Amino acid sequence: MDEVAAAAYLERIGAVRPGAPDAEALAALHLRHLRAVPFENLAIHLGEEIVLAEQPLLDKIVGARRGGFCYELNGAFAGLLRALGYEVELLSARVFGAEGRLGIPYDHLALRVHTPSGPWLADVGFGRHSHLPLRWDSREEQADPGGTFRLEETAEGDVDVLRDGSPQYRLEQRPRALADFEVGCWWNRTSPTSHFTRSLVCSRLTETGRITLSGRTLVITGAGGVREEREVAAGEVLAAYREHFGVVLDREPVVGAAAG
């Protein structure tokens, strides 16, 4: 990622170029990314191709001002961080599902980011998760606006990420390349058993809570957990994407419409 692309990316998330690639700047970038770039799977239901390479990701997230899911969001964020001087490693994870069952290999992509004060787990692509990076080298509970988190090593040498005591995903510690995640991405966007093919979501963090459009159900969570929920009329869906997420579409995504 060159300087022009990095500057455009920073503008996309409303951030200025940090003076140094340190932990404080990482936390600020992480939070701004979550508030500006939505977690969404709209491409799957619009029949759009998902390409795990730097330029297509920049074209979508920065150029088209869209969002994406983990492979896209963390893949792009890794490129930005590297352009800003951080050392970043892509890590593969398996997500915990019903009854504690683990998902497929390469089910999730997260980042290990090295700073002068130590390594951090950064993840701007898991929907409801930590607002700020988590200390990679700590096994103590870590308080975050998104909950209480803990990183716990497994007997096999992997690392489980727990939120409020509930396992979220299991990380392998071996660094990977973005191309390694193509099979996991393909499965998540095509399998009839994938959560992403069976649901439609667009969600982003706000300064007071979170806003989510799930199908045609709009949920706004505000300060103190106050929750507002309403159904969006068919003729208002595109306006809702535009107003709440800055996502401009020419047609409404519908679950199953682009199957296969």
C-alpha positions in Angstrom: 0.0 0.0 0.0 1.6 3.3 -1.1 1.3 6.7 0.7 -1.7 7.8 -1.4 -3.7 4.7 -0.7 -2.8 4.9 3.0 -3.9 8.5 3.2 -7.2 7.6 1.5 -7.7 4.8 4.0 -7.0 7.1 6.9 -9.6 9.5 5.5 -12.1 6.7 5.2 -11.9 6.0 8.9 -11.6 9.6 10.0 -8.0 9.2 11.3 -4.8 11.1 11.0 -1.5 9.5 10.3 0.1 8.6 13.7 3.5 10.0 14.6 4.8 6.5 15.5 3.5 2.9 15.1 2.9 2.4 18.8 0.2 0.8 20.9 -1.7 4.1 21.6 -2.0 4.8 17.9 -3.1 1.2 17.2 -5.9 1.5 19.7 -7.1 4.8 18.1 -7.0 3.3 14.6 -8.8 0.1 15.8 -11.7 2.1 17.4 -12.1 4.4 14.4 -12.1 1.5 12.0 -14.9 -0.2 14.0 -17.0 3.0 14.0 -16.5 3.9 10.3 -16.4 0.6 8.4 -19.3 -1.8 8.9 -19.2 -5.5 9.4 -21.4 -6.7 6.5 -22.0 -9.7 4.3 -24.0 -7.9 1.6 -21.7 -9.0 -1.2 -22.8 -12.6 -0.7 -26.4 -11.8 -1.3 -25.8 -9.3 -4.1 -23.8 -11.9 -6.1 -20.6 -9.8 -5.9 -17.2 -11.4 -6.1 -15.0 -11.3 -3.0 -11.3 -11.1 -3.9 -8.7 -11.5 -1.1 -6.0 -9.2 -2.5 -4.9 -5.7 -1.5 -6.2 -3.7 -4.4 -9.7 -5.2 -4.6 -10.1 -4.8 -0.8 -9.1 -1.2 -1.0 -11.4 -0.6 -4.0 -14.3 -1.9 -2.0 -13.6 -0.6 1.5 -12.0 2.7 0.7 -13.1 3.4 -2.9 -16.7 2.2 -2.7 -17.0 3.0 1.1 -18.3 -0.5 1.8 -17.6 -2.9 4.6 -17.0 -6.7 4.6 -16.5 -9.6 6.8 -13.3 -10.8 8.6 -11.1 -11.7 5.7 -11.8 -8.4 4.0 -11.8 -6.1 7.1 -8.8 -7.5 8.9 -7.0 -8.2 5.6 -7.3 -4.5 4.6 -6.5 -3.2 8.1 -3.3 -5.3 8.1 -2.2 -3.5 4.9 -2.9 -0.1 6.4 -1.0 -1.0 9.6 2.0 -2.2 7.6 2.0 1.0 5.5 2.1 2.9 8.8 5.1 1.0 10.1 3.6 -1.8 12.1 4.8 -5.4 12.0 1.6 -7.4 11.4 0.9 -11.2 11.3 -2.3 -12.8 10.0 -3.6 -15.5 12.2 -6.1 -18.2 11.4 -8.9 -19.0 13.8 -11.8 -21.4 14.2 -15.0 -19.9 15.6 -16.8 -21.6 18.5 -20.4 -22.4 17.5 -23.3 -24.2 19.1 -22.5 -26.4 22.1 -18.8 -25.3 21.9 -18.2 -26.9 18.5 -15.4 -25.4 16.5 -15.8 -24.2 12.9 -13.7 -25.0 9.9 -10.0 -24.2 9.6 -9.5 -20.6 8.3 -13.0 -19.8 9.6 -11.8 -16.4 10.9 -8.9 -14.0 10.3 -7.4 -11.9 13.1 -4.2 -9.9 13.5 -1.2 -10.0 15.8 0.4 -6.6 15.8 3.8 -5.9 17.3 4.5 -2.5 18.9 7.5 -1.3 21.0 5.4 -2.1 24.2 4.6 -5.6 23.1 2.3 -7.6 20.9 -1.5 -7.1 20.6 -4.5 -9.0 19.2 -6.3 -6.7 16.8 -9.7 -7.7 15.3 -11.9 -5.3 13.4 -13.8 -8.1 11.6 -15.7 -10.1 14.2 -18.9 -8.1 14.6 -19.6 -7.7 18.3 -16.1 -8.0 19.9 -13.5 -5.9 21.8 -13.5 -2.2 20.9 -9.7 -2.0 21.5 -6.8 -4.4 20.8 -6.1 -7.0 23.5 -2.7 -7.7 25.0 -1.4 -10.8 23.3 1.1 -11.5 26.0 -1.4 -11.3 28.9 -3.4 -14.2 30.2 -5.2 -12.0 32.8 -8.7 -10.6 32.3 -8.8 -7.5 30.1 -11.5 -5.0 30.6 -12.8 -3.4 27.4 -16.0 -1.4 26.5 -17.1 -4.5 24.7 -16.8 -6.8 27.7 -14.2 -8.6 29.7 -11.8 -10.6 27.6 -9.2 -13.2 28.3 -6.7 -15.0 26.1 -6.1 -18.6 27.2 -3.5 -21.1 25.9 -4.7 -24.5 25.0 -2.9 -27.8 25.5 -2.1 -27.9 21.8 -0.5 -24.5 21.8 -3.4 -22.5 20.3 -5.0 -19.5 22.0 -8.6 -19.3 22.9 -10.2 -15.8 23.0 -13.0 -15.6 25.7 -15.5 -12.8 26.1 -17.3 -12.6 29.4 -16.2 -16.2 30.1 -17.6 -17.5 26.8 -15.1 -18.8 24.2 -15.3 -16.8 20.9 -12.6 -18.4 18.7 -9.4 -20.4 18.8 -6.3 -18.9 17.2 -3.4 -20.8 15.7 -0.1 -19.0 16.4 1.6 -19.7 13.1 1.5 -16.6 10.8 -0.4 -17.0 7.5 -0.6 -15.2 4.2 -3.9 -13.6 3.0 -4.1 -16.2 0.1 -4.3 -19.0 2.7 -7.7 -17.8 3.7 -9.3 -18.2 0.2 -10.8 -21.6 1.0 -12.3 -20.5 4.3 -13.7 -17.4 2.5 -15.1 -19.5 -0.3 -16.8 -21.9 2.2 -18.3 -19.1 4.3 -19.8 -17.3 1.3 -21.1 -20.5 -0.5 -21.9 -23.2 1.9 -25.6 -23.6 2.8 -24.6 -24.3 6.4 -22.5 -21.1 6.7 -24.0 -18.4 8.9 -23.2 -15.9 6.3 -25.3 -17.5 3.5 -28.3 -17.9 5.8 -28.4 -14.3 7.2 -28.0 -10.8 6.1 -26.2 -8.3 8.4 -24.7 -4.8 8.3 -23.4 -3.5 11.6 -21.1 -0.9 13.0 -20.0 0.4 16.4 -21.2 3.9 17.4 -20.0 6.3 20.0 -22.8 5.3 22.3 -23.5 1.7 21.3 -24.1 -0.2 18.0 -26.4 0.0 15.0 -27.3 -3.1 13.0 -29.6 -3.8 10.1 -30.3 -7.5 10.0 -32.5 -8.2 7.0 -35.1 -5.5 7.4 -34.8 -5.3 11.2 -33.0 -2.2 12.4 -31.6 -2.4 15.9 -30.0 0.7 17.6 -28.4 0.2 20.9 -27.6 3.3 22.8 -26.0 4.5 26.0 -26.7 2.2 29.0 -27.8 -0.6 26.7 -31.1 1.1 25.7 -32.4 -0.8 22.7 -34.6 0.4 19.9 -35.9 -2.1 17.3 -38.1 -1.6 14.3 -38.9 -3.1 10.9 -37.8 -1.1 7.9 -40.3 -0.9 5.0 -39.2 -2.4 1.7 -39.0 1.1 0.1 -36.8 2.4 2.9 -34.1 -0.3 3.0 -31.6 1.3 0.6 -32.0 4.7 2.4 -31.3 2.9 5.7 -28.1 1.4 4.4 -27.1 4.9 3.1 -28.1 6.8 6.2 -26.8 4.6 8.9 -23.7 3.0 7.3 -22.8 5.2 4.3 -23.4 2.2 2.0 -24.9 3.1 -1.3 -26.6 0.2 -3.2 -28.6 0.1 -6.4 -30.7 -2.8 -5.2 -31.7 -4.5 -1.9 -29.7 -7.6 -1.0 -32.0 -10.6 -0.2 -31.0 -13.8 1.5 -30.8 -16.6 -1.1 -31.2 -14.3 -4.1 -27.6 -14.9 -5.3 -27.3 -18.5 -4.2 -24.8 -20.5 -6.1 
